[in-house]
Amino acid sequence: MSFPAFFDTNVLYGATLNDLLLWLADAGAFRPLWSADVLEELERNLVANGFDKTAIEHRIATMVEYFPDAMIDGYASAHIAALTTPGAAGKRYLLLADGPTTTFLEVADVLRAQLGEFASKVPTEEAPGRRVASAGHPQ
């Protein structure tokens, strides 16, 4: 079974990133996880920013239907750590549960294996000692 990855609202907000991540999850790169709070916040923010409420409801319902095991709770300690850690603001985090730390290069290997013709755009090197903490910045 692939490793679990919790998606917060900022990761699911942008349609392009959302589609890419869920495509990778469908291909078995990882198992997506989210919470009811995350999906409620996603809907609220998209509607507040002018997106069609019916289309957003359909998008979220499709996600929930297609990934029925993605809904979780009990993630509050990760949010508290992110809120109280200096320098954490504005960053995305990949949280891994019940497993070893994953390097950026290991994540890149999974991406390269799944991206076909676009695989050449994925980095092949990493700085020594770097571990997954931040997975990019909000778009």
Residue frames relative to the residue before (quaternion, step in Angstrom):
aa qw qx qy qz dx dy dz
M 1.0000 0.0000 0.0000 0.0000 0.00 0.00 0.00
S 0.4821 -0.6777 0.4772 0.2839 3.58 -1.00 0.81
F 0.6082 -0.5843 0.3971 0.3620 3.56 -1.23 0.50
P 0.4747 -0.6748 0.4811 0.2966 3.61 -1.09 0.64
A 0.0672 -0.7766 0.6258 0.0278 3.58 -1.12 0.72
F 0.2669 -0.7736 0.5589 0.1341 3.58 -0.63 1.18
F 0.1827 -0.7835 0.5886 0.0795 3.57 -0.84 1.05
D 0.2425 -0.7438 0.6081 0.1350 3.53 -0.84 1.03
T 0.7439 -0.4347 0.2721 0.4285 3.57 -1.28 0.29
N 0.6708 0.5189 -0.3269 0.4171 3.60 0.84 -0.89
V 0.6328 0.5134 -0.3340 0.4738 3.61 1.14 -0.50
L 0.7262 0.4363 -0.2335 0.4772 3.58 1.00 -0.80
Y 0.5064 0.6999 -0.4057 0.2985 3.61 1.20 -0.40
G 0.7416 0.3938 -0.2301 0.4919 3.59 0.68 -1.05
A 0.4887 -0.6980 0.4388 0.2854 3.58 -0.73 1.05
T 0.6515 0.5279 -0.3305 0.4333 3.61 0.93 -0.82
L 0.6889 0.4560 -0.2808 0.4885 3.58 0.83 -0.97
N 0.6140 0.5504 -0.3367 0.4547 3.58 0.99 -0.83
D 0.6877 0.4828 -0.2862 0.4605 3.58 0.81 -1.00
L 0.6487 0.5173 -0.3216 0.4563 3.59 0.94 -0.86
L 0.6895 0.4842 -0.2904 0.4537 3.58 0.81 -0.97
L 0.6875 0.4640 -0.2954 0.4741 3.59 0.91 -0.80
W 0.5863 0.5425 -0.3646 0.4786 3.60 1.16 -0.54
L 0.6607 0.4936 -0.3004 0.4792 3.59 0.96 -0.89
A 0.6337 0.5180 -0.3279 0.4719 3.59 1.02 -0.76
D 0.6513 0.5124 -0.3124 0.4644 3.57 0.95 -0.84
A 0.6695 0.4850 -0.2840 0.4856 3.58 1.14 -0.66
G 0.5817 -0.6293 0.3525 0.3759 3.59 1.30 -0.04
A 0.3752 0.7441 -0.4826 0.2694 3.60 1.22 0.22
F 0.7628 -0.1278 0.1104 0.6242 3.60 1.10 -0.71
R 0.4450 -0.6553 0.5342 0.2953 3.55 -1.34 0.15
P 0.3166 -0.7740 0.5094 0.2030 3.64 -0.49 1.08
L 0.0717 -0.7692 0.6344 0.0272 3.53 -1.17 0.74
W 0.1006 0.7552 -0.6456 0.0525 3.56 -1.19 0.66
S 0.3776 -0.7122 0.5428 0.2359 3.54 -1.30 0.13
A 0.6546 -0.4776 0.3948 0.4331 3.56 -1.29 0.22
D 0.6213 0.5456 -0.3381 0.4495 3.61 1.02 -0.77
V 0.6472 0.5172 -0.3153 0.4628 3.58 0.96 -0.87
L 0.6949 0.4695 -0.2901 0.4610 3.60 0.83 -0.92
E 0.6207 0.5228 -0.3407 0.4747 3.60 1.07 -0.67
E 0.6575 0.4964 -0.3049 0.4778 3.58 0.97 -0.86
L 0.6166 0.5485 -0.3353 0.4544 3.58 1.02 -0.79
E 0.6809 0.4772 -0.2911 0.4733 3.57 0.81 -0.98
R 0.6557 0.5283 -0.3124 0.4397 3.58 0.86 -0.95
N 0.7097 0.4643 -0.2671 0.4576 3.60 0.86 -0.95
L 0.6493 0.5068 -0.3263 0.4638 3.58 0.97 -0.77
V 0.6598 0.4891 -0.3089 0.4796 3.60 0.93 -0.86
A 0.6482 0.5232 -0.3177 0.4530 3.62 0.96 -0.84
N 0.7174 0.4166 -0.2447 0.5019 3.58 1.16 -0.57
G 0.6925 -0.5579 0.2514 0.3822 3.55 1.19 0.57
F 0.4787 0.6504 -0.4631 0.3653 3.59 1.18 0.17
D 0.6010 -0.5982 0.4091 0.3371 3.55 -1.16 0.71
K 0.4671 -0.7148 0.4513 0.2594 3.58 -0.65 1.16
T 0.6520 0.5125 -0.3243 0.4550 3.60 0.93 -0.83
A 0.6587 0.5021 -0.3084 0.4679 3.60 0.95 -0.84
I 0.6479 0.5090 -0.3141 0.4718 3.59 1.01 -0.80
E 0.6356 0.5164 -0.3297 0.4696 3.60 0.94 -0.83
H 0.6478 0.5100 -0.3124 0.4718 3.58 1.00 -0.82
R 0.6330 0.5366 -0.3267 0.4523 3.60 0.95 -0.88
I 0.7012 0.4604 -0.2698 0.4728 3.58 0.83 -1.00
A 0.6427 0.5165 -0.3288 0.4605 3.61 0.95 -0.79
T 0.6359 0.5222 -0.3207 0.4691 3.58 1.04 -0.75
M 0.6284 0.5292 -0.3279 0.4665 3.58 0.99 -0.83
V 0.6872 0.4867 -0.2781 0.4622 3.57 0.85 -1.02
E 0.6644 0.4981 -0.3033 0.4674 3.59 0.98 -0.81
Y 0.7154 0.4686 -0.2620 0.4471 3.58 0.88 -0.94
F 0.7677 0.2061 -0.1162 0.5955 3.58 1.15 -0.67
P 0.0775 -0.8659 0.4923 0.0429 3.61 0.53 1.14
D 0.6971 0.4557 -0.2807 0.4770 3.62 1.14 -0.45
A 0.4781 0.7080 -0.4181 0.3086 3.60 1.26 0.09
M 0.6155 0.5799 -0.3504 0.4028 3.61 1.11 -0.59
I 0.0660 0.8026 -0.5864 0.0872 3.57 -0.71 1.11
D 0.1385 -0.7232 0.6538 0.1740 3.51 -1.41 -0.02
G 0.6370 0.5545 -0.3704 0.3868 3.60 -1.22 0.01
Y 0.5074 0.6613 -0.4027 0.3782 3.58 1.21 0.44
A 0.3569 0.7923 -0.4496 0.2068 3.59 1.30 -0.04
S 0.6242 0.5549 -0.3637 0.4125 3.62 0.95 -0.72
A 0.6205 0.5295 -0.3466 0.4630 3.61 1.09 -0.62
H 0.6469 0.5071 -0.3176 0.4727 3.58 1.00 -0.79
I 0.6449 0.5162 -0.3239 0.4612 3.58 0.93 -0.84
A 0.6476 0.5101 -0.3205 0.4665 3.59 0.94 -0.84
A 0.6660 0.4991 -0.3075 0.4612 3.59 0.94 -0.83
L 0.6832 0.4918 -0.2874 0.4570 3.58 1.00 -0.79
T 0.7648 0.3768 -0.1945 0.4850 3.59 1.07 -0.63
T 0.5782 0.5769 -0.3804 0.4338 3.60 1.25 0.06
P 0.4257 -0.6954 0.5081 0.2777 3.61 -0.67 1.04
G 0.8031 0.2842 -0.2149 0.4776 3.58 -0.98 0.84
A 0.5636 0.6290 -0.3849 0.3722 3.61 1.22 -0.06
A 0.5160 0.6794 -0.4093 0.3234 3.59 1.18 -0.49
G 0.8421 0.2169 -0.1672 0.4645 3.54 -1.06 0.83
K 0.6211 0.5321 -0.3498 0.4569 3.59 1.22 0.20
R 0.3609 -0.6858 0.5829 0.2442 3.53 -1.30 0.40
Y 0.1646 -0.7984 0.5755 0.0660 3.53 -1.07 0.78
L 0.2618 -0.7148 0.6271 0.1650 3.49 -1.12 0.75
L 0.1343 -0.8070 0.5733 0.0450 3.57 -0.49 1.20
L 0.1332 -0.7886 0.5981 0.0516 3.54 -0.76 1.04
A 0.1811 -0.7991 0.5681 0.0763 3.55 -0.83 1.01
D 0.8696 0.0886 -0.0609 0.4820 3.53 -1.15 0.74
G 0.7025 0.4146 -0.2932 0.4987 3.56 0.89 0.83
P 0.6586 -0.5076 0.3748 0.4101 3.53 -1.29 0.10
T 0.6225 -0.5044 0.4283 0.4180 3.55 -1.28 0.23
T 0.2618 -0.7631 0.5762 0.1305 3.55 -1.00 0.84
T 0.3637 -0.7288 0.5336 0.2278 3.58 -0.90 0.87
F 0.6320 -0.5011 0.4135 0.4225 3.56 -1.27 0.31
L 0.6356 0.5432 -0.3288 0.4391 3.58 1.01 -0.79
E 0.6382 0.5109 -0.3309 0.4714 3.61 1.02 -0.71
V 0.6281 0.5010 -0.3307 0.4951 3.58 1.05 -0.73
A 0.6422 0.5218 -0.3170 0.4634 3.60 0.99 -0.85
D 0.6186 0.5433 -0.3421 0.4528 3.61 1.02 -0.75
V 0.6433 0.5054 -0.3169 0.4800 3.60 0.99 -0.85
L 0.6581 0.5106 -0.3129 0.4564 3.59 0.91 -0.89
R 0.6585 0.5135 -0.3144 0.4516 3.59 0.87 -0.95
A 0.6560 0.5255 -0.3125 0.4426 3.58 0.98 -0.82
Q 0.7493 0.4133 -0.2044 0.4754 3.59 1.14 -0.61
L 0.6955 0.5507 -0.2712 0.3734 3.60 1.12 -0.56
G 0.3899 -0.7567 0.4706 0.2323 3.60 1.20 0.12
E 0.8592 -0.0316 0.0493 0.5084 3.58 -0.83 -1.04
F 0.6724 0.4918 -0.3012 0.4639 3.61 1.17 -0.40
A 0.4121 0.7487 -0.4413 0.2736 3.58 1.30 -0.12
S 0.6168 0.5741 -0.3537 0.4061 3.61 1.04 -0.65
K 0.6309 0.5442 -0.3345 0.4404 3.60 1.21 -0.31
V 0.5850 0.5736 -0.3637 0.4432 3.58 1.28 -0.23
P 0.5326 -0.6508 0.4319 0.3259 3.63 -0.86 0.91
T 0.2565 -0.7693 0.5691 0.1359 3.54 -1.17 0.66
E 0.7298 0.3203 -0.2148 0.5645 3.59 1.29 0.00
E 0.0977 -0.7769 0.6164 0.0830 3.55 -1.27 0.39
A 0.5850 -0.5602 0.4465 0.3802 3.52 -1.25 0.40
P 0.5643 -0.6138 0.4148 0.3643 3.63 -0.94 0.78
G 0.8365 0.2367 -0.1778 0.4611 3.54 -1.06 0.85
R 0.5130 0.6436 -0.4390 0.3605 3.62 1.20 -0.03
R 0.0972 -0.7736 0.6252 0.0343 3.53 -1.01 0.87
V 0.6088 -0.5443 0.4082 0.4080 3.57 -1.18 0.42
A 0.1190 0.7424 -0.6501 0.1096 3.50 -0.81 1.14
S 0.7915 0.1079 -0.0373 0.6004 3.54 0.84 -0.99
A 0.1552 -0.7936 0.5838 0.0726 3.55 -0.85 0.94
G 0.8114 -0.2194 0.0973 0.5329 3.59 0.78 1.00
H 0.4546 -0.6596 0.5339 0.2706 3.49 -1.37 -0.03
P 0.6435 -0.5239 0.3715 0.4163 3.60 -1.13 0.49
Q 0.3946 -0.7211 0.5097 0.2541 3.58 -0.96 0.78
